[in-house]
Protein backbone atom coordinates (compact mmCIF):
# COMPACT_ATOMS: atom_id res chain seq x y z
CA UNK A 1 0.00 0.00 0.00
CA UNK A 2 1.33 3.42 -0.96
CA UNK A 3 2.14 5.89 1.79
CA UNK A 4 -0.47 8.41 0.65
CA UNK A 5 -3.10 5.66 0.77
CA UNK A 6 -2.16 5.00 4.38
CA UNK A 7 -2.30 8.72 5.10
CA UNK A 8 -5.79 9.05 3.59
CA UNK A 9 -7.07 6.07 5.59
CA UNK A 10 -5.59 7.50 8.79
CA UNK A 11 -6.96 10.98 8.06
CA UNK A 12 -10.40 9.60 7.16
CA UNK A 13 -10.52 7.58 10.37
CA UNK A 14 -9.57 10.65 12.41
CA UNK A 15 -12.18 12.89 10.75
CA UNK A 16 -14.88 10.24 11.20
CA UNK A 17 -14.03 9.81 14.88
CA UNK A 18 -13.96 13.59 15.36
CA UNK A 19 -17.13 14.65 13.52
CA UNK A 20 -19.60 11.72 13.52
CA UNK A 21 -22.32 12.58 16.09
CA UNK A 22 -22.30 9.30 18.00
CA UNK A 23 -24.85 10.64 20.47
CA UNK A 24 -27.44 10.87 17.66
CA UNK A 25 -29.96 8.00 17.86
CA UNK A 26 -30.08 7.53 14.09
CA UNK A 27 -26.29 7.29 13.90
CA UNK A 28 -26.28 4.76 16.73
CA UNK A 29 -28.86 2.65 14.88
CA UNK A 30 -26.78 2.83 11.69
CA UNK A 31 -23.63 1.70 13.52
CA UNK A 32 -25.50 -1.18 15.14
CA UNK A 33 -27.03 -2.02 11.76
CA UNK A 34 -23.59 -2.31 10.20
CA UNK A 35 -22.64 -4.94 12.78
CA UNK A 36 -25.95 -6.75 12.27
CA UNK A 37 -25.18 -6.84 8.56
CA UNK A 38 -21.67 -8.19 8.99
CA UNK A 39 -23.03 -10.83 11.40
CA UNK A 40 -25.68 -11.81 8.86
CA UNK A 41 -22.98 -11.97 6.18
CA UNK A 42 -20.74 -14.11 8.37
CA UNK A 43 -23.56 -16.50 9.28
CA UNK A 44 -24.97 -16.95 5.78
CA UNK A 45 -22.10 -16.50 3.36
CA UNK A 46 -18.57 -16.92 4.71
CA UNK A 47 -18.49 -20.67 5.39
CA UNK A 48 -20.79 -21.79 2.58
CA UNK A 49 -19.87 -19.24 -0.12
CA UNK A 50 -16.54 -17.53 0.41
CA UNK A 51 -14.44 -20.38 1.80
CA UNK A 52 -15.26 -22.80 -1.06
CA UNK A 53 -14.72 -19.93 -3.51
CA UNK A 54 -11.27 -19.25 -2.05
CA UNK A 55 -10.33 -22.92 -2.44
CA UNK A 56 -11.57 -22.92 -6.05
CA UNK A 57 -9.59 -19.74 -6.77
CA UNK A 58 -6.48 -21.32 -5.27
CA UNK A 59 -7.05 -24.44 -7.36
CA UNK A 60 -7.37 -22.35 -10.53
CA UNK A 61 -3.98 -20.79 -9.82
CA UNK A 62 -2.17 -24.01 -9.00
CA UNK A 63 -3.84 -26.79 -10.98
CA UNK A 64 -5.51 -25.28 -14.04
CA UNK A 65 -3.22 -25.15 -17.05
CA UNK A 66 -2.22 -21.59 -17.83
CA UNK A 67 -2.15 -22.52 -21.49
CA UNK A 68 -5.81 -23.53 -21.26
CA UNK A 69 -6.76 -20.21 -19.64
CA UNK A 70 -4.94 -18.30 -22.37
CA UNK A 71 -6.47 -20.48 -25.09
CA UNK A 72 -10.09 -19.99 -23.99
CA UNK A 73 -10.05 -16.69 -22.08
CA UNK A 74 -6.86 -14.89 -23.09
CA UNK A 75 -6.78 -11.57 -25.00
CA UNK A 76 -5.98 -13.38 -28.25
CA UNK A 77 -8.68 -16.05 -27.89
CA UNK A 78 -11.58 -16.27 -30.35
CA UNK A 79 -14.10 -13.68 -29.18
CA UNK A 80 -17.28 -15.74 -29.47
CA UNK A 81 -15.64 -18.72 -27.75
CA UNK A 82 -14.01 -16.75 -24.94
CA UNK A 83 -17.08 -14.68 -24.04
CA UNK A 84 -19.35 -17.72 -24.26
CA UNK A 85 -17.06 -19.74 -21.97
CA UNK A 86 -16.84 -16.83 -19.50
CA UNK A 87 -20.59 -16.22 -19.46
CA UNK A 88 -21.55 -19.88 -19.15
CA UNK A 89 -18.91 -20.51 -16.46
CA UNK A 90 -20.18 -17.59 -14.43
CA UNK A 91 -23.82 -18.54 -14.90
CA UNK A 92 -23.26 -22.12 -13.72
CA UNK A 93 -21.97 -20.88 -10.36
CA UNK A 94 -25.07 -18.78 -9.53
CA UNK A 95 -23.26 -16.98 -6.69
CA UNK A 96 -23.53 -13.51 -5.17
CA UNK A 97 -21.41 -10.52 -6.16
CA UNK A 98 -18.89 -11.18 -3.39
CA UNK A 99 -18.46 -14.94 -3.85
CA UNK A 100 -17.53 -14.55 -7.52
CA UNK A 101 -14.59 -12.27 -6.67
CA UNK A 102 -11.99 -14.91 -5.67
CA UNK A 103 -12.81 -16.87 -8.83
CA UNK A 104 -12.54 -13.73 -10.96
CA UNK A 105 -9.20 -12.87 -9.34
CA UNK A 106 -7.94 -16.39 -10.07
CA UNK A 107 -8.68 -16.41 -13.80
CA UNK A 108 -7.60 -12.77 -14.27
CA UNK A 109 -4.23 -13.29 -12.56
CA UNK A 110 -3.72 -16.43 -14.66
CA UNK A 111 -3.89 -14.37 -17.85
CA UNK A 112 -7.54 -14.12 -18.85
CA UNK A 113 -8.26 -11.04 -20.96
CA UNK A 114 -10.04 -8.12 -19.33
CA UNK A 115 -13.04 -8.69 -21.63
CA UNK A 116 -13.77 -12.36 -20.84
CA UNK A 117 -12.84 -11.83 -17.17
CA UNK A 118 -15.32 -8.93 -16.95
CA UNK A 119 -18.01 -11.04 -18.64
CA UNK A 120 -17.39 -13.74 -16.04
CA UNK A 121 -17.47 -11.18 -13.22
CA UNK A 122 -20.85 -9.88 -14.32
CA UNK A 123 -22.47 -13.18 -15.32
CA UNK A 124 -21.73 -15.06 -12.08
CA UNK A 125 -24.18 -13.19 -9.85
CA UNK A 126 -26.41 -11.76 -12.60
CA UNK A 127 -27.33 -14.87 -14.64
CA UNK A 128 -28.86 -16.91 -11.84
CA UNK A 129 -31.48 -19.26 -13.29
CA UNK A 130 -33.37 -19.66 -10.02
CA UNK A 131 -33.39 -15.89 -9.41
CA UNK A 132 -34.70 -15.24 -12.92
CA UNK A 133 -37.46 -17.84 -12.49
CA UNK A 134 -38.33 -16.33 -9.11
CA UNK A 135 -38.43 -12.85 -10.67
CA UNK A 136 -40.90 -14.03 -13.30
CA UNK A 137 -43.04 -15.77 -10.70
CA UNK A 138 -43.17 -12.91 -8.18
CA UNK A 139 -42.73 -9.78 -10.29
CA UNK A 140 -44.35 -10.87 -13.55
CA UNK A 141 -43.16 -12.77 -16.60
CA UNK A 142 -42.29 -9.55 -18.40
CA UNK A 143 -39.69 -8.54 -15.78
CA UNK A 144 -38.40 -12.13 -15.55
CA UNK A 145 -37.92 -12.36 -19.32
CA UNK A 146 -36.35 -8.90 -19.53
CA UNK A 147 -33.96 -9.75 -16.70
CA UNK A 148 -32.91 -13.01 -18.38
CA UNK A 149 -32.27 -11.35 -21.74
CA UNK A 150 -30.60 -8.30 -20.20
CA UNK A 151 -28.24 -10.33 -18.00
CA UNK A 152 -27.02 -12.55 -20.85
CA UNK A 153 -26.62 -9.65 -23.29
CA UNK A 154 -24.92 -7.47 -20.66
CA UNK A 155 -22.28 -10.12 -19.96
CA UNK A 156 -21.21 -9.98 -23.62
CA UNK A 157 -21.54 -6.21 -24.04
CA UNK A 158 -19.68 -5.30 -20.83
CA UNK A 159 -16.90 -7.74 -21.69
CA UNK A 160 -16.55 -6.34 -25.21
CA UNK A 161 -16.63 -2.75 -23.96
CA UNK A 162 -13.94 -3.45 -21.36
CA UNK A 163 -11.77 -5.17 -23.96
CA UNK A 164 -12.17 -2.26 -26.39
CA UNK A 165 -11.57 0.41 -23.73
CA UNK A 166 -8.34 -1.18 -22.49
CA UNK A 167 -7.17 -2.76 -25.75
CA UNK A 168 -3.74 -1.06 -25.64
CA UNK A 169 -3.06 -2.19 -22.07
CA UNK A 170 -4.14 -5.73 -22.90
CA UNK A 171 -1.44 -5.99 -25.55
CA UNK A 172 1.22 -5.53 -22.89
CA UNK A 173 -0.41 -7.61 -20.15
CA UNK A 174 1.91 -10.13 -18.53
CA UNK A 175 0.08 -12.94 -16.70
CA UNK A 176 1.50 -14.37 -13.50
CA UNK A 177 3.45 -17.47 -14.50
CA UNK A 178 2.76 -20.37 -12.18
CA UNK A 179 5.40 -23.09 -11.58
CA UNK A 180 4.89 -25.93 -14.03
CA UNK A 181 2.22 -24.03 -15.92
CA UNK A 182 3.33 -25.54 -19.25
CA UNK A 183 3.65 -29.07 -17.85
CA UNK A 184 0.17 -30.32 -16.98
CA UNK A 185 0.34 -33.44 -14.82
CA UNK A 186 -3.20 -34.57 -15.52
CA UNK A 187 -5.48 -34.85 -18.47
CA UNK A 188 -8.04 -32.14 -19.14
CA UNK A 189 -10.99 -34.34 -18.20
CA UNK A 190 -9.41 -35.09 -14.81
CA UNK A 191 -9.01 -31.40 -14.01
CA UNK A 192 -12.58 -30.86 -15.22
CA UNK A 193 -13.98 -33.50 -12.84
CA UNK A 194 -11.94 -32.03 -10.00
CA UNK A 195 -13.20 -28.48 -10.60
CA UNK A 196 -16.77 -29.73 -11.16
CA UNK A 197 -16.76 -31.51 -7.79
CA UNK A 198 -15.85 -28.27 -5.99
CA UNK A 199 -18.33 -26.20 -8.01
CA UNK A 200 -21.02 -28.76 -7.17
CA UNK A 201 -20.30 -28.35 -3.46
CA UNK A 202 -20.42 -24.56 -3.79
CA UNK A 203 -23.66 -24.51 -5.80
CA UNK A 204 -25.72 -27.00 -3.81
CA UNK A 205 -24.51 -25.92 -0.36
CA UNK A 206 -25.92 -22.48 -1.23
CA UNK A 207 -29.10 -23.61 -2.98
CA UNK A 208 -31.83 -21.22 -1.84
CA UNK A 209 -35.31 -22.19 -0.64
CA UNK A 210 -37.94 -21.45 -3.34
CA UNK A 211 -41.31 -19.94 -2.54
CA UNK A 212 -43.22 -23.08 -3.54
CA UNK A 213 -43.12 -26.40 -1.70
CA UNK A 214 -43.26 -28.60 -4.79
CA UNK A 215 -41.65 -28.89 -8.20
CA UNK A 216 -38.06 -29.37 -9.37
CA UNK A 217 -36.62 -26.34 -7.55
CA UNK A 218 -38.01 -27.44 -4.19
CA UNK A 219 -36.91 -31.03 -4.83
CA UNK A 220 -33.35 -29.81 -5.38
CA UNK A 221 -33.59 -27.68 -2.25
CA UNK A 222 -34.84 -30.63 -0.18
CA UNK A 223 -31.95 -32.76 -1.44
CA UNK A 224 -29.30 -30.01 -1.30
CA UNK A 225 -27.20 -31.53 1.49
CA UNK A 226 -27.37 -35.03 0.02
CA UNK A 227 -26.18 -33.62 -3.31
CA UNK A 228 -23.49 -31.60 -1.54
CA UNK A 229 -22.35 -34.78 0.21
CA UNK A 230 -22.17 -36.72 -3.08
CA UNK A 231 -20.00 -34.03 -4.64
CA UNK A 232 -17.91 -34.10 -1.45
CA UNK A 233 -17.32 -37.84 -1.83
CA UNK A 234 -16.33 -37.34 -5.45
CA UNK A 235 -13.99 -34.54 -4.42
CA UNK A 236 -12.35 -36.70 -1.72
CA UNK A 237 -11.76 -39.51 -4.21
CA UNK A 238 -10.29 -37.14 -6.78
CA UNK A 239 -7.77 -35.45 -4.50
CA UNK A 240 -6.52 -38.83 -3.28
CA UNK A 241 -6.48 -40.51 -6.68
CA UNK A 242 -5.03 -37.71 -8.80
CA UNK A 243 -3.57 -35.04 -6.51
CA UNK A 244 -1.50 -36.97 -4.00
CA UNK A 245 -3.61 -36.37 -0.88
CA UNK A 246 -2.84 -38.89 1.87
CA UNK A 247 -5.41 -41.64 2.22
CA UNK A 248 -5.60 -41.97 6.02
CA UNK A 249 -6.17 -38.26 6.84
CA UNK A 250 -8.75 -38.07 4.02
CA UNK A 251 -10.64 -41.10 5.37
CA UNK A 252 -10.56 -39.76 8.95
CA UNK A 253 -11.83 -36.34 7.86
CA UNK A 254 -14.59 -37.93 5.75
CA UNK A 255 -15.74 -40.16 8.61
CA UNK A 256 -15.89 -37.22 11.01
CA UNK A 257 -17.95 -35.19 8.53
CA UNK A 258 -20.31 -38.13 7.95
CA UNK A 259 -20.79 -38.76 11.69
CA UNK A 260 -21.53 -35.09 12.34
CA UNK A 261 -23.97 -34.97 9.41
CA UNK A 262 -25.85 -38.04 10.69
CA UNK A 263 -25.74 -37.06 14.37
CA UNK A 264 -26.67 -33.40 13.94
CA UNK A 265 -28.73 -33.18 10.73
CA UNK A 266 -30.37 -29.99 12.00
CA UNK A 267 -26.96 -28.25 12.03
CA UNK A 268 -25.47 -28.89 8.59
CA UNK A 269 -22.93 -26.10 9.09
CA UNK A 270 -21.26 -28.23 11.76
CA UNK A 271 -20.44 -30.98 9.29
CA UNK A 272 -19.55 -28.46 6.59
CA UNK A 273 -17.12 -26.67 8.95
CA UNK A 274 -15.54 -29.99 9.87
CA UNK A 275 -15.11 -30.67 6.16
CA UNK A 276 -13.26 -27.36 5.71
CA UNK A 277 -11.00 -28.09 8.70
CA UNK A 278 -10.37 -31.58 7.36
CA UNK A 279 -9.46 -30.22 3.93
CA UNK A 280 -6.96 -27.81 5.47
CA UNK A 281 -5.41 -30.70 7.41
CA UNK A 282 -5.26 -33.00 4.38
CA UNK A 283 -3.85 -30.43 1.95
CA UNK A 284 -1.34 -29.12 4.49
CA UNK A 285 0.13 -32.55 5.21
CA UNK A 286 0.11 -34.22 1.79
CA UNK A 287 1.96 -33.53 -1.47
CA UNK A 288 3.78 -30.38 -2.53
CA UNK A 289 0.95 -29.71 -4.97
CA UNK A 290 -1.71 -29.72 -2.27
CA UNK A 291 0.46 -27.56 -0.02
CA UNK A 292 0.84 -25.03 -2.86
CA UNK A 293 -2.93 -25.14 -3.26
CA UNK A 294 -3.43 -24.33 0.41
CA UNK A 295 -0.89 -21.50 0.21
CA UNK A 296 -2.61 -20.03 -2.85
CA UNK A 297 -6.01 -20.28 -1.15
CA UNK A 298 -4.64 -18.41 1.87
CA UNK A 299 -3.19 -15.73 -0.42
CA UNK A 300 -6.61 -15.05 -1.95
CA UNK A 301 -8.21 -15.06 1.49
CA UNK A 302 -5.83 -12.40 2.80
CA UNK A 303 -6.22 -10.34 -0.38
CA UNK A 304 -10.02 -10.32 -0.50
CA UNK A 305 -11.62 -11.16 2.88
CA UNK A 306 -10.58 -8.02 4.85
CA UNK A 307 -11.79 -5.72 2.06
CA UNK A 308 -15.09 -7.56 1.78
CA UNK A 309 -15.82 -7.46 5.50
CA UNK A 310 -14.89 -3.77 5.67
CA UNK A 311 -17.16 -3.07 2.70
CA UNK A 312 -20.07 -4.89 4.34
CA UNK A 313 -19.65 -2.72 7.45
CA UNK A 314 -19.73 0.46 5.38
CA UNK A 315 -22.72 -0.71 3.32
CA UNK A 316 -24.62 -1.58 6.49
CA UNK A 317 -23.91 1.85 7.97
CA UNK A 318 -25.00 3.73 4.85
CA UNK A 319 -27.98 1.68 3.65
CA UNK A 320 -28.78 -0.77 6.43
CA UNK A 321 -29.92 -4.35 6.08
CA UNK A 322 -32.15 -4.97 3.04
CA UNK A 323 -35.75 -4.32 4.03
CA UNK A 324 -34.91 -2.14 7.04
CA UNK A 325 -34.76 1.61 7.54
CA UNK A 326 -31.86 1.86 9.96
CA UNK A 327 -29.07 3.07 7.67
CA UNK A 328 -27.92 6.67 7.48
CA UNK A 329 -29.75 6.93 4.14
CA UNK A 330 -33.46 6.21 4.86
CA UNK A 331 -35.02 3.63 2.54
CA UNK A 332 -38.12 5.83 2.09
CA UNK A 333 -35.93 8.35 0.27
CA UNK A 334 -34.99 5.61 -2.18
CA UNK A 335 -38.62 4.60 -2.71
CA UNK A 336 -39.55 8.24 -3.43
CA UNK A 337 -36.86 8.62 -6.08
CA UNK A 338 -37.55 5.52 -8.18
CA UNK A 339 -41.15 6.18 -9.22
CA UNK A 340 -42.05 6.60 -12.88
CA UNK A 341 -39.73 5.87 -15.76
CA UNK A 342 -37.61 8.99 -16.09
CA UNK A 343 -33.88 8.93 -16.69
CA UNK A 344 -33.35 10.11 -13.10
CA UNK A 345 -35.46 7.28 -11.65
CA UNK A 346 -33.69 4.61 -13.70
CA UNK A 347 -30.24 6.03 -13.05
CA UNK A 348 -30.90 6.32 -9.34
CA UNK A 349 -32.23 2.74 -9.21
CA UNK A 350 -29.08 1.51 -11.00
CA UNK A 351 -26.76 3.38 -8.63
CA UNK A 352 -28.59 2.26 -5.50
CA UNK A 353 -28.68 -1.31 -6.78
CA UNK A 354 -24.98 -1.19 -7.56
CA UNK A 355 -24.04 -0.02 -4.06
CA UNK A 356 -26.46 -2.16 -2.04
CA UNK A 357 -25.49 -5.69 -1.02
CA UNK A 358 -27.97 -8.37 -2.10
CA UNK A 359 -27.55 -11.93 -0.94
CA UNK A 360 -28.61 -14.40 -3.63
CA UNK A 361 -32.39 -14.21 -4.30
CA UNK A 362 -33.03 -11.42 -1.76
CA UNK A 363 -33.30 -8.80 -4.50
CA UNK A 364 -36.69 -10.21 -5.61
CA UNK A 365 -38.70 -9.56 -2.42
CA UNK A 366 -36.98 -6.19 -2.01
CA UNK A 367 -38.02 -5.10 -5.51
CA UNK A 368 -41.49 -6.50 -4.83
CA UNK A 369 -41.76 -4.20 -1.81
CA UNK A 370 -40.47 -1.21 -3.78
CA UNK A 371 -42.98 -1.87 -6.56
CA UNK A 372 -45.70 -1.82 -3.93
CA UNK A 373 -44.37 1.57 -2.78
CA UNK A 374 -44.69 3.07 -6.26
CA UNK A 375 -41.48 2.03 -8.01
CA UNK A 376 -41.72 2.05 -11.82
CA UNK A 377 -41.27 -1.10 -13.93
CA UNK A 378 -38.23 0.38 -15.66
CA UNK A 379 -36.32 1.24 -12.47
CA UNK A 380 -37.20 -2.19 -11.06
CA UNK A 381 -35.44 -3.86 -14.00
CA UNK A 382 -32.51 -1.44 -13.71
CA UNK A 383 -32.07 -2.40 -10.07
CA UNK A 384 -32.32 -6.13 -10.87
CA UNK A 385 -29.62 -5.84 -13.56
CA UNK A 386 -27.19 -3.72 -11.53
CA UNK A 387 -27.91 -4.92 -7.99
CA UNK A 388 -26.93 -8.61 -7.94
CA UNK A 389 -23.84 -7.98 -10.10
CA UNK A 390 -22.32 -5.31 -7.85
CA UNK A 391 -22.22 -4.13 -4.26
CA UNK A 392 -20.10 -1.70 -2.29
CA UNK A 393 -18.01 -4.54 -0.79
CA UNK A 394 -17.42 -6.07 -4.23
CA UNK A 395 -16.46 -2.66 -5.68
CA UNK A 396 -13.71 -2.31 -3.08
CA UNK A 397 -12.28 -5.71 -3.98
CA UNK A 398 -12.63 -5.18 -7.74
CA UNK A 399 -10.56 -2.02 -7.38
CA UNK A 400 -7.83 -3.96 -5.55
CA UNK A 401 -7.71 -6.51 -8.40
CA UNK A 402 -8.12 -4.33 -11.49
CA UNK A 403 -6.94 -0.95 -10.25
CA UNK A 404 -8.98 2.22 -9.84
CA UNK A 405 -9.35 3.07 -13.53
CA UNK A 406 -10.59 -0.33 -14.74
CA UNK A 407 -12.85 -0.73 -11.70
CA UNK A 408 -14.51 2.66 -12.25
CA UNK A 409 -15.05 1.90 -15.94
CA UNK A 410 -16.53 -1.54 -15.21
CA UNK A 411 -18.90 -0.15 -12.57
CA UNK A 412 -19.87 2.71 -14.88
CA UNK A 413 -20.71 0.35 -17.74
CA UNK A 414 -22.95 -1.74 -15.47
CA UNK A 415 -24.80 1.35 -14.21
CA UNK A 416 -25.15 2.97 -17.66
CA UNK A 417 -26.38 -0.20 -19.37
CA UNK A 418 -28.82 -0.92 -16.52
CA UNK A 419 -30.18 2.62 -16.80
CA UNK A 420 -30.67 2.35 -20.57
CA UNK A 421 -32.29 -1.09 -20.28
CA UNK A 422 -34.61 0.17 -17.54
CA UNK A 423 -35.73 3.16 -19.61
CA UNK A 424 -36.33 1.00 -22.68
CA UNK A 425 -38.28 -1.56 -20.69
CA UNK A 426 -40.36 1.14 -19.01
CA UNK A 427 -41.15 2.64 -22.39
CA UNK A 428 -42.28 -0.75 -23.76
CA UNK A 429 -44.44 -1.44 -20.71
CA UNK A 430 -46.04 1.99 -21.06
Secondary structure by P-SEA (a helix, b strand, c coil): ccaaaaaaaaaaaaaaacccccccaaaaaaaaaaaaaaaaaaacccccccaaaaaaaaaaaccccaaaaaacccccccaaaaaaaaaaaaaaaccccccaaaaaaaaaaacccaaaaaaaaaacccccaaaaaaaaacccaaaaaaaaaaaaaaaaaaaaaaaaaaaaaaaacccccccccccccccaaaaaaaaaaaaaaaaaaacccccccccaaaaaaaaaaaaaaaaaaaaaaaaaacccccaaaaaaaaaaaaaaaaaccccaaaaaaaaaaaaaaaaacccaaaaaaaaaaaaaaaacaaaaaaaaaaaaaaccccccccccccaaaaaaaaccccaaaaaaaaaaaaaccccccaaaaaaaaaaaacccaaaaaaaaaccccccaaaaaaaaaaccaaaaaaaaaaaaaaaaaaaaaaaaaac
